[in-house]
Amino acid sequence: MPSVFIKTYGCQMNERDSEAVAAQLVAKGYTLAPSERVADVVLLNTCSVRDAAEQKAIGKMQNLAADVRKNRPEVILGFMGCMAQSRGQSLIDKLPDVDLVLGTQKFHRAAEYLDELFAGRRDKIVDVTEEEASEAKIREHVLNGGGAQAVTAFVSIMQGCNQYCTFCIVPYTRGEERSRTIPDIVAECRELVARGVREITLLGQIVTSYGKRGWSSSFSLSENPPPPDTLKRELQRKSPFVQLLEAVHEIDGLERIRFTSPHPKGYGDDLVEAYAALPKLVESAHIPVQSGSDRVLKLMHRGYTRERFLGIIQKLRRVQPGMGITTDIIVGFPGETEADFDETLSLAREVGFDNAYIFKYSQRKDTPAAAMPDQVPQEVIEARHARLLLLINEIAGHKYEQHIGGRTQILVEGPSRTNAARFMGRTRSNKIVLFDGSERHRGQLMDVQVTRTGSFTLYGDPAIVNLD
Ligand code: 5AD
């Protein structure tokens, strides 16, 4: 059987989609190739959020065509994911070596289309149409890709986005919001835990909108026996997302739950309270703020103010003072003035983020912001990016230093990616901890004492704790 190599660009949702495609192909008898140089099929899972991400994938495909394909003309090359969705057939027009273009609602058809290409029944395949219930098809996992037991896993709970932020291409590449049912998600999580997974991250473009537009199948809460009145009132008060968290929390053997990404607009009190009520829900939140200026937030169509965002942070810290808080920020949105940018700097200081992903604004096709007046010159974007990066590094550096000498619980994931002699675990607040460990630590929850910090890394010593 042929071998496949999948290269992934972009977010965790893309990583998860790639994993599901890999699992699907393995189930059909394909093997996973260790590199693109030896694979019979090379698939690039693409990101469209910024132009730079698209150019990277296009550049990669050009290299594959000029290099791999030249030596082995029978190799199948394909694009899948967000850029495949937004560019469709034009990718083949531009890069004739591409055989397959698979949109974001078609991941589950990868095996079927590769079969057709291998059998020579079709020469090229482009499929970027919508497909009913496609959100429920991203389900299969490869838990031992590297030959070792996976400790953590991603579970996709929904697809799409209806927020239409003016800068963002995602509603056009991922489609309308569609949620999987609670029983379906819980069943997948149970399977993962039975296979040794200890920590699950629930994924969606905006997880706080989970279930708001109903579920794609006929599932509804009223299918269950009608609850007593008090319970019914309780259910109504809680958003579907919090109901999902509670259901996943019930799974025996699961140690930790994370999720990404929420939208500040959907960060209700029920979700804040869940951090107190659900011990497996770790003290970590990635809440994209995008800007600290109300004027810019409005132009972005974000649906909250700086004050509301700060209010959420305050409430979260009241419930969990050690909460690790990270965010996404865009610099150079059209019309962003020095004064607006100063508001972003001051918000970063006020919150004290543990980390922030800073994005240079990039014009995206057909988004309202691309046509807005006062586009910010590239050199201004670069300068603001550099200033904000310095500030975030400084703030985060302080946050990390505060852990020195303290004791913290980690879940050990495996050898460090950068230094195989060390083992890596994560704190509940989502900080990476490196320590001298071995395979016997994999999957264990253990206490370490933090001895020093590196760049967005803590160094820990389990021995000190054990001596106490
Ligand atoms: N330009 C720059 N950054 C963007 N993001 C989304 N769209 C754009 C764009 N057009 C960023 C946002 C989002 C993250 C995943 O990508 O910060 O939260």
Residues whose N, C-alpha, C, O or C-beta is under 5 A from the ligand:
A	BS01	5AD	V49 R50 F167 C168 P288 D328 I329 I330 F359 K360 Y361 S362 R364
